[in-house]
């Protein structure tokens, strides 16, 4: 298994690749080709490198823009393999006469912070309830991230004493109607409890072990 880069190692890599950034658990860039056909051709060359390295990036094409995200999924983060492939992709872009630019978004990302006494006791509840995956940072902390770049992540703030008052924030997650009951059951199995199904099949209210609420809603 490949070794995760330390924070210092990741910072050095991002200094080398000024047009890449770390966001949502991956290093990302946007390559702007001359036109759509050139973008498709570039993706083909990236695919050849990916097969050669047996390491496959996430790629999204929008007209002439090619968004690339690199992460070593088997290691749960960024490794030297991602840095090596970023160099190869940068070379391919230069050969194609394409421009590389840091991708822009309406915000740098949205995160949901949950204050809790025991993150491990409630992490599975939120992982299953929101359909996220675990991501281990270079400092060993475990957050939850989505498969889409703009999906919000969840992190857990360790408290030293419990909060007596009710949390005034809850989270709604929308799922297809045919999957709602299965999601509710999975959340309960992950350590949650059903607060009420009074509003089903429109929505169910659940809570984690510390009383933070999640509503499973249908579209």
Residue, then its C-alpha position, 0 to 999 in steps of 0.5 A: x500500500x502506498x504511503x500518504x504524503x505528509x502535509x509538508x510533502x503535499x505543500x511542496x507538491x502544490x508549490x511545484x504545481x501552482x495551477x493545481x490545488x488540494x480540494x475535497x480530498x484530491x489535487x485538482x486542476x482545469x485544462x483548457x484546450x483549444x476546442x471540444x475536439x482537442x479536449x477529447x483528444x487530450x483526455x485520450x492521451x491522459x487515459x493512455x498514461x493512466x493505463x500505463x501507470x495503472x492509476x486512473x484520475x477522475x475526469x470531467x469534460x465541459x466543452x473545452x475544459x478538462x477538469x482532472x482530480x487525482x487521489x490514491x483511493x487505496x491509500x485514502x489520500x494523496x501519495x507520490x503516485x498522484x504527484x508523478x501523474x500530475x507531472x505527466x498530465x502537465x507535460x501532456x497539456x503543454x504538448x497539446x498547447x493547452x492552458x492549465x488554470x486552477x478551477x474556480x467555484x462559487x466557494x472554496x467548499x462547504x463543510x458541516x461541522x458537528x460538535x460532539x464528545x465522541x466522533x467515532x460514535x456518530x461518524x457512521x451515522x452521518x456517513x451512511x445518512x448522507x451517502x459519504x465516504x471516510x477520508x483520513x487526513x495527514x494528521x490522522x483525523x477522519x472526515x467525511x467527503x462526497x464523490x462529487x467535488x461540490x458536495x459538502x463534507x462533514x468534520x467532527x469537532x471534539x468537545x471537552x464537555x457535552x452541550x446541554x441545550x438542543x442543537x438548533x441545526x439539522x440536516x436534510x438529505x434527499x433520496x429517490x422515493x424508492x430508496x428512502x426506507x432503505x436509507x432510514x434502515x441503514x442509518x438506524x443500523x449505523x447507530x441512529x434512532x428514529x425520532x419520528x416517522x409521522x411525516x413519512x413517506x415525505x420525510x423521516x426524522x432521525x438522530x445520532x447518538x448525541x441527539x443531532x438530527x437528520x431528516x431523510x426526505x424524498x424528492 
